[in-house]
Amino acid sequence: MEKNEHSLLPGPLSDVPPQALALWLARTPIRMQHGPAWRIDKINPVHDLVVCLSGGGSYRIGQEAFEVRAGEAFLIRRGERFRGVIADTPENYTGFAQHFSLELFGRTDLLSQMRLRRVARLPDWPALEPLAIIHRSGAGASATTLAQHHQFMLFLLAYLQVAFEGWQSEEALLGSQDQLSLQIMLAASHLSSDPLDRQVLERVMAEVPYNADYFRRAFRERIGFTPQKYLELKKMEYAVHRLGKGQTVKETAAELGYSDPYFFSRMFRQYIGASPSSYRLKRSTGRPFDYVE
């Protein structure tokens, strides 16, 4: 299987089920246009991602010093006091700052579970720079829009792709609901990343530090499927991809490990809402598919 071929960007969230995450923008983007006299000293109640378009800024958080330059993103975590001045550069410091929250299952601050580099150069900056200009132009509007959520998610994913250093230690979180939510997210990510692995479910369940029945119930509560059913869904999504590439039903069933193509067809219909043989026709007409639990 070609891992992550369905993901926009590789990184810690590339295989996370979308229903697990909730991105909330506290306000429209802040349009930064800072000259030599600029100073800032404040605390934000939410996270703040700063993206620099030109010039640069020098910041201090506690005893740590950071500089952000064009094409880089800088994370300021919620509740942190930060101070900033313009960097030693001939250009004005421009870009945008976006106040946001990223919650896991509506109950856990996901960034608090991550170890992240504060400043990171965004990958493929020539492609992202025009989008940064567009996102910045939305500053000052009366309310955030769906387009702004989508735009900012691209910047957040790009930042996390290069800034992610690992998850917080289990010892610091074990026993908390935050740890349970994180373990469910990671389990779902592992099941998504390689659904053709015959041992992936057994391995994932063996690694979680919880009673198996308790974990299955909690997984279903948050994801909407048991781990077994979620893995079946991921297999059928992979089958959609292979059928869309022109592979036959029999070939696809065999690749997924189903010796009986008719049983595979029943599973496919259960999750995708159409038979594999009729999928190409529906795909060509552009009709939508609804997943059925």
KEVEX-495681 format. One line per field, with one value per residue (C-alpha): residue number from 1; residue in three letters; x, y negated, z negated. Coordinates in pm, 1 decimal, padded with zeros to 6 digits. Last residue first. Example, Ala and Ser with C-alpha at 12.3 -4.5 7.8 and 13.67 -1.06 7.14 Angstrom:
! KEVEX-495681
nr = 2 | 1
rest = ser | ala
xx = 01367.0 | 01230.0
yy = 00106.0 | 00450.0
zz = -00714.0 | -00780.0
//
This chain:
! KEVEX-495681
nr = 293 | 292 | 291 | 290 | 289 | 288 | 287 | 286 | 285 | 284 | 283 | 282 | 281 | 280 | 279 | 278 | 277 | 276 | 275 | 274 | 273 | 272 | 271 | 270 | 269 | 268 | 267 | 266 | 265 | 264 | 263 | 262 | 261 | 260 | 259 | 258 | 257 | 256 | 255 | 254 | 253 | 252 | 251 | 250 | 249 | 248 | 247 | 246 | 245 | 244 | 243 | 242 | 241 | 240 | 239 | 238 | 237 | 236 | 235 | 234 | 233 | 232 | 231 | 230 | 229 | 228 | 227 | 226 | 225 | 224 | 223 | 222 | 221 | 220 | 219 | 218 | 217 | 216 | 215 | 214 | 213 | 212 | 211 | 210 | 209 | 208 | 207 | 206 | 205 | 204 | 203 | 202 | 201 | 200 | 199 | 198 | 197 | 196 | 195 | 194 | 193 | 192 | 191 | 190 | 189 | 188 | 187 | 186 | 185 | 184 | 183 | 182 | 181 | 180 | 179 | 178 | 177 | 176 | 175 | 174 | 173 | 172 | 171 | 170 | 169 | 168 | 167 | 166 | 165 | 164 | 163 | 162 | 161 | 160 | 159 | 158 | 157 | 156 | 155 | 154 | 153 | 152 | 151 | 150 | 149 | 148 | 147 | 146 | 145 | 144 | 143 | 142 | 141 | 140 | 139 | 138 | 137 | 136 | 135 | 134 | 133 | 132 | 131 | 130 | 129 | 128 | 127 | 126 | 125 | 124 | 123 | 122 | 121 | 120 | 119 | 118 | 117 | 116 | 115 | 114 | 113 | 112 | 111 | 110 | 109 | 108 | 107 | 106 | 105 | 104 | 103 | 102 | 101 | 100 | 99 | 98 | 97 | 96 | 95 | 94 | 93 | 92 | 91 | 90 | 89 | 88 | 87 | 86 | 85 | 84 | 83 | 82 | 81 | 80 | 79 | 78 | 77 | 76 | 75 | 74 | 73 | 72 | 71 | 70 | 69 | 68 | 67 | 66 | 65 | 64 | 63 | 62 | 61 | 60 | 59 | 58 | 57 | 56 | 55 | 54 | 53 | 52 | 51 | 50 | 49 | 48 | 47 | 46 | 45 | 44 | 43 | 42 | 41 | 40 | 39 | 38 | 37 | 36 | 35 | 34 | 33 | 32 | 31 | 30 | 29 | 28 | 27 | 26 | 25 | 24 | 23 | 22 | 21 | 20 | 19 | 18 | 17 | 16 | 15 | 14 | 13 | 12 | 11 | 10 | 9 | 8 | 7 | 6 | 5 | 4 | 3 | 2 | 1
rest = glu | val | tyr | asp | phe | pro | arg | gly | thr | ser | arg | lys | leu | arg | tyr | ser | ser | pro | ser | ala | gly | ile | tyr | gln | arg | phe | met | arg | ser | phe | phe | tyr | pro | asp | ser | tyr | gly | leu | glu | ala | ala | thr | glu | lys | val | thr | gln | gly | lys | gly | leu | arg | his | val | ala | tyr | glu | met | lys | lys | leu | glu | leu | tyr | lys | gln | pro | thr | phe | gly | ile | arg | glu | arg | phe | ala | arg | arg | phe | tyr | asp | ala | asn | tyr | pro | val | glu | ala | met | val | arg | glu | leu | val | gln | arg | asp | leu | pro | asp | ser | ser | leu | his | ser | ala | ala | leu | met | ile | gln | leu | ser | leu | gln | asp | gln | ser | gly | leu | leu | ala | glu | glu | ser | gln | trp | gly | glu | phe | ala | val | gln | leu | tyr | ala | leu | leu | phe | leu | met | phe | gln | his | his | gln | ala | leu | thr | thr | ala | ser | ala | gly | ala | gly | ser | arg | his | ile | ile | ala | leu | pro | glu | leu | ala | pro | trp | asp | pro | leu | arg | ala | val | arg | arg | leu | arg | met | gln | ser | leu | leu | asp | thr | arg | gly | phe | leu | glu | leu | ser | phe | his | gln | ala | phe | gly | thr | tyr | asn | glu | pro | thr | asp | ala | ile | val | gly | arg | phe | arg | glu | gly | arg | arg | ile | leu | phe | ala | glu | gly | ala | arg | val | glu | phe | ala | glu | gln | gly | ile | arg | tyr | ser | gly | gly | gly | ser | leu | cys | val | val | leu | asp | his | val | pro | asn | ile | lys | asp | ile | arg | trp | ala | pro | gly | his | gln | met | arg | ile | pro | thr | arg | ala | leu | trp | leu | ala | leu | ala | gln | pro | pro | val | asp | ser | leu | pro | gly | pro | leu | leu | ser | his | glu | asn | lys | glu | met
xx = -02240.3 | -02337.3 | -02104.0 | -02283.9 | -02167.7 | -02219.8 | -02320.1 | -02052.7 | -02192.4 | -01858.7 | -01831.0 | -02180.0 | -02089.3 | -01749.9 | -01909.7 | -02165.7 | -01937.4 | -01822.2 | -02182.3 | -02312.4 | -02364.2 | -01997.3 | -01993.2 | -02251.4 | -02209.4 | -01837.1 | -01897.8 | -02148.3 | -01907.5 | -01624.3 | -01848.2 | -01914.8 | -01544.3 | -01470.0 | -01099.2 | -01101.1 | -00745.1 | -00770.0 | -00562.5 | -00785.0 | -01100.8 | -00943.9 | -00841.2 | -01189.4 | -01359.7 | -01136.4 | -00877.2 | -00951.6 | -00787.5 | -01126.9 | -01156.1 | -00828.3 | -00933.8 | -01275.8 | -01103.8 | -00891.1 | -01208.7 | -01341.8 | -01032.2 | -01062.9 | -01423.9 | -01320.4 | -01058.3 | -01327.3 | -01549.2 | -01272.6 | -01178.8 | -01546.9 | -01718.8 | -01854.3 | -01510.5 | -01554.4 | -01803.4 | -01676.5 | -01320.5 | -01441.5 | -01631.2 | -01336.0 | -01098.8 | -01313.3 | -01332.9 | -00955.1 | -00856.9 | -00622.7 | -00255.2 | -00303.7 | -00026.3 | -00198.7 | -00503.0 | -00286.7 | -00094.4 | -00407.6 | -00565.4 | -00251.7 | -00186.3 | -00322.4 | -00166.8 | -00399.5 | -00538.1 | -00200.6 | -00219.9 | -00585.1 | -00548.0 | -00244.1 | -00431.5 | -00732.9 | -00503.6 | -00330.1 | -00663.3 | -00784.9 | -00460.4 | -00488.3 | -00845.2 | -00745.2 | -00448.2 | -00666.2 | -00919.7 | -00643.0 | -00504.1 | -00168.9 | -00080.7 | 00265.6 | 00374.8 | 00254.6 | 00516.6 | 00404.2 | 00389.8 | 00675.4 | 00891.8 | 00632.1 | 00759.1 | 00790.3 | 00449.7 | 00288.9 | 00359.7 | 00219.7 | -00088.3 | -00146.3 | -00096.0 | -00339.5 | -00587.2 | -00571.8 | -00705.6 | -00984.0 | -01098.5 | -01074.7 | -01290.7 | -01554.4 | -01574.3 | -01475.0 | -01695.7 | -01711.6 | -01416.8 | -01107.1 | -00846.8 | -00954.9 | -00665.1 | -00424.3 | -00575.2 | -00524.6 | -00163.4 | -00097.7 | -00252.1 | -00005.9 | 00282.4 | 00176.5 | 00297.1 | 00632.4 | 00656.0 | 00665.3 | 00731.7 | 00684.1 | 01001.9 | 00961.9 | 00965.4 | 00834.6 | 00950.1 | 00672.1 | 00615.8 | 00251.0 | -00026.3 | -00091.0 | -00145.3 | -00445.3 | -00643.5 | -00879.1 | -01259.1 | -01426.9 | -01303.2 | -00953.5 | -00956.1 | -00757.0 | -00798.2 | -00717.5 | -00582.5 | -00428.0 | -00141.6 | -00069.2 | 00226.4 | 00436.5 | 00747.2 | 00869.8 | 01187.7 | 01542.3 | 01587.4 | 01704.8 | 01388.9 | 01082.1 | 00994.9 | 00802.6 | 00710.5 | 00518.3 | 00315.8 | 00189.7 | -00172.3 | -00231.6 | 00075.3 | 00264.6 | 00361.6 | 00588.2 | 00563.7 | 00839.1 | 00829.8 | 00968.9 | 01146.0 | 01063.4 | 01312.4 | 01288.3 | 01429.6 | 01366.0 | 01381.7 | 01006.3 | 00870.8 | 01078.2 | 01019.3 | 01209.8 | 01008.0 | 01087.3 | 01091.9 | 00840.1 | 00555.3 | 00571.9 | 00314.1 | 00221.1 | 00018.7 | -00157.2 | -00305.9 | -00592.8 | -00628.1 | -00359.5 | -00104.6 | 00056.1 | 00366.5 | 00406.2 | 00635.6 | 00648.6 | 00858.4 | 01063.9 | 00755.5 | 00488.6 | 00218.6 | 00053.0 | -00304.7 | -00470.8 | -00670.0 | -01045.3 | -01132.5 | -01121.2 | -01078.6 | -01198.3 | -01062.4 | -01238.1 | -01065.7 | -01183.7 | -01439.2 | -01151.3 | -01010.5 | -00635.6 | -00420.7 | -00215.7 | -00236.7 | 00122.4 | 00270.8 | 00247.4 | 00053.1 | -00268.7 | -00323.8 | -00470.8 | -00130.1 | -00042.7 | 00107.7 | 00118.5 | 00000.0
yy = -00231.4 | -00367.5 | -00589.5 | -00819.4 | -00831.7 | -01124.3 | -01102.3 | -01231.8 | -01052.1 | -00876.1 | -00767.1 | -00617.9 | -00413.5 | -00314.0 | -00207.5 | 00024.8 | 00328.6 | 00243.3 | 00239.3 | -00085.0 | -00238.2 | -00269.6 | -00090.2 | 00186.2 | 00205.1 | 00273.3 | 00539.3 | 00716.6 | 00696.1 | 00838.7 | 01134.7 | 01186.9 | 01160.5 | 01453.8 | 01485.9 | 01143.4 | 01031.1 | 00668.6 | 00744.3 | 01041.8 | 00832.0 | 00566.8 | 00820.9 | 00975.8 | 00636.2 | 00533.3 | 00253.8 | -00056.8 | -00321.9 | -00409.0 | -00047.7 | -00085.0 | -00407.3 | -00275.1 | 00038.8 | -00182.4 | -00335.2 | 00017.0 | 00113.2 | -00202.7 | -00113.6 | 00238.5 | 00090.1 | -00127.9 | 00176.5 | 00361.0 | 00054.2 | 00010.4 | -00264.3 | -00611.1 | -00759.4 | -00900.1 | -00661.1 | -00369.7 | -00420.7 | -00451.4 | -00122.1 | 00052.4 | -00085.9 | 00044.9 | 00387.3 | 00399.8 | 00285.5 | -00005.9 | -00078.8 | -00050.7 | 00149.1 | 00486.5 | 00329.3 | 00167.8 | 00489.7 | 00702.8 | 00446.6 | 00412.2 | 00784.7 | 00838.0 | 00513.4 | 00403.4 | 00115.6 | -00061.4 | -00424.3 | -00421.9 | -00162.7 | -00349.5 | -00681.7 | -00530.1 | -00395.2 | -00732.7 | -00914.3 | -00661.2 | -00690.5 | -01071.3 | -01060.7 | -00825.9 | -01046.0 | -01356.8 | -01166.7 | -01126.0 | -00799.8 | -00830.6 | -01187.1 | -01262.5 | -00897.9 | -00863.9 | -01115.7 | -01406.1 | -01322.1 | -01376.7 | -01632.8 | -01803.5 | -02128.6 | -02018.2 | -01864.8 | -02064.6 | -02390.6 | -02260.2 | -02123.9 | -02460.8 | -02651.3 | -02428.1 | -02446.7 | -02824.6 | -02824.8 | -02578.1 | -02774.4 | -03101.1 | -02952.5 | -02850.2 | -03210.4 | -03401.3 | -03689.9 | -04069.3 | -04096.0 | -04269.5 | -04050.5 | -03859.3 | -03999.9 | -03800.5 | -03475.5 | -03587.7 | -03690.4 | -03361.5 | -03178.2 | -03354.5 | -03245.6 | -02880.3 | -02773.9 | -02953.1 | -02824.0 | -02456.5 | -02353.1 | -02616.7 | -02709.6 | -02628.3 | -02831.3 | -02696.1 | -02338.5 | -02113.8 | -01849.0 | -01754.5 | -01672.4 | -02039.7 | -02091.7 | -01857.3 | -02054.5 | -01779.1 | -01773.4 | -01821.3 | -01487.3 | -01637.6 | -02015.6 | -02263.3 | -02621.4 | -02936.2 | -03290.9 | -03363.2 | -03606.8 | -03742.0 | -03865.6 | -04178.6 | -04300.4 | -04609.1 | -04560.2 | -04673.0 | -04390.9 | -04367.9 | -04205.3 | -04401.7 | -04368.7 | -04102.3 | -03997.8 | -03685.8 | -03579.2 | -03224.6 | -03133.0 | -02969.9 | -02859.2 | -03093.6 | -02912.5 | -03073.3 | -03012.3 | -03079.6 | -03190.0 | -03535.1 | -03542.2 | -03448.4 | -03495.0 | -03328.4 | -03391.7 | -03171.3 | -03299.0 | -03336.8 | -03370.1 | -03625.1 | -03736.4 | -03890.5 | -03965.6 | -03951.3 | -04126.3 | -03986.3 | -03735.1 | -03595.9 | -03349.7 | -03376.4 | -03093.8 | -03194.4 | -02949.3 | -03066.7 | -03284.1 | -03521.0 | -03692.0 | -04025.4 | -04235.9 | -04383.7 | -04646.4 | -04806.6 | -05121.4 | -04990.3 | -04918.2 | -04650.5 | -04554.6 | -04241.9 | -04171.1 | -03975.9 | -03684.1 | -03667.2 | -03575.1 | -03282.0 | -03035.6 | -02690.9 | -02368.4 | -02050.4 | -01716.7 | -01356.8 | -01380.2 | -01421.4 | -01075.4 | -01115.9 | -00970.4 | -01281.1 | -01433.7 | -01372.0 | -01452.7 | -01380.4 | -01648.3 | -01632.6 | -01269.5 | -01012.1 | -00884.9 | -00850.1 | -00503.7 | -00349.3 | 00000.0
zz = -01005.4 | -00665.8 | -00467.0 | -00223.7 | 00137.1 | 00370.5 | 00739.2 | 00977.4 | 01283.8 | 01349.3 | 00985.2 | 00991.9 | 01295.8 | 01156.1 | 00828.6 | 00988.1 | 00973.2 | 00620.2 | 00497.0 | 00355.2 | 00009.5 | -00081.4 | -00416.8 | -00378.8 | -00000.7 | -00039.4 | -00301.9 | -00077.0 | 00218.5 | 00005.1 | -00084.1 | 00286.0 | 00370.6 | 00134.5 | 00050.1 | -00113.6 | -00199.7 | -00085.7 | 00224.3 | 00303.8 | 00285.2 | 00507.9 | 00771.5 | 00774.6 | 00797.4 | 01085.8 | 01062.5 | 01268.3 | 01049.8 | 00904.3 | 00797.1 | 00607.4 | 00434.3 | 00339.3 | 00207.0 | -00019.9 | -00155.9 | -00205.8 | -00403.9 | -00616.0 | -00694.5 | -00794.3 | -01028.5 | -01187.0 | -01232.2 | -01419.0 | -01628.6 | -01723.7 | -01528.7 | -01608.4 | -01669.7 | -02022.6 | -02181.3 | -01972.4 | -02095.1 | -02457.5 | -02429.4 | -02263.4 | -02529.9 | -02814.9 | -02651.2 | -02596.6 | -02948.2 | -02902.4 | -02822.8 | -02444.6 | -02274.9 | -02246.6 | -02081.8 | -01814.5 | -01747.5 | -01715.0 | -01482.8 | -01266.4 | -01229.3 | -00876.3 | -00750.0 | -00470.6 | -00681.7 | -00681.8 | -00797.2 | -00896.5 | -01173.9 | -01307.4 | -01303.1 | -01479.7 | -01751.7 | -01780.5 | -01818.4 | -02074.6 | -02272.6 | -02266.5 | -02392.7 | -02674.1 | -02764.5 | -02778.9 | -02989.1 | -03245.2 | -03379.9 | -03204.5 | -03107.4 | -03244.0 | -03239.3 | -02879.5 | -02774.1 | -02557.2 | -02190.7 | -01949.8 | -01773.2 | -01552.1 | -01397.1 | -01033.2 | -00963.9 | -01244.0 | -01059.0 | -00730.2 | -00906.6 | -01076.7 | -00751.6 | -00562.7 | -00851.8 | -00821.4 | -00468.2 | -00545.6 | -00850.2 | -00653.0 | -00375.9 | -00631.1 | -00745.6 | -01058.2 | -01162.7 | -01137.1 | -00900.1 | -01035.6 | -00874.1 | -00563.2 | -00359.5 | -00575.3 | -00447.0 | -00085.9 | -00149.7 | -00327.0 | -00030.7 | 00202.4 | -00029.1 | -00052.4 | 00294.4 | 00267.8 | -00095.2 | 00003.0 | -00358.1 | -00628.1 | -00810.9 | -01178.0 | -01498.1 | -01828.6 | -01784.1 | -01907.1 | -02175.6 | -02149.1 | -02398.4 | -02478.4 | -02104.9 | -02116.6 | -02373.6 | -02486.5 | -02521.0 | -02184.3 | -02052.5 | -02019.1 | -02022.9 | -01816.0 | -01939.6 | -01744.3 | -01733.3 | -01394.6 | -01344.3 | -00998.2 | -00798.0 | -00789.1 | -00972.4 | -00790.2 | -00591.4 | -00672.6 | -00925.5 | -01286.7 | -01420.3 | -01528.1 | -01893.1 | -02083.9 | -02435.7 | -02526.6 | -02828.9 | -02779.5 | -02853.8 | -02517.5 | -02328.6 | -02098.8 | -01778.8 | -01518.6 | -01144.3 | -00891.8 | -00527.3 | -00605.1 | -00941.5 | -01302.0 | -01582.3 | -01921.8 | -02270.2 | -02574.3 | -02932.9 | -02969.6 | -02618.2 | -02427.1 | -02071.6 | -01781.8 | -01466.3 | -01097.4 | -00764.5 | -00517.8 | -00502.3 | -00857.5 | -00988.2 | -01357.5 | -01512.3 | -01835.9 | -02086.5 | -02306.0 | -02619.7 | -02487.1 | -02711.6 | -02625.4 | -02564.8 | -02215.9 | -02066.9 | -01722.5 | -01684.1 | -01390.7 | -01174.4 | -01198.4 | -00949.4 | -01090.1 | -00982.2 | -01263.5 | -01123.7 | -01199.2 | -01553.9 | -01798.9 | -01514.1 | -01623.5 | -01479.7 | -01594.9 | -01546.6 | -01589.6 | -01307.7 | -01063.4 | -01140.3 | -01208.4 | -00931.3 | -00839.1 | -01187.4 | -01303.5 | -00962.4 | -00593.8 | -00406.0 | -00208.0 | -00292.9 | -00052.9 | 00056.8 | -00312.7 | -00266.3 | 00079.8 | 00000.0
//
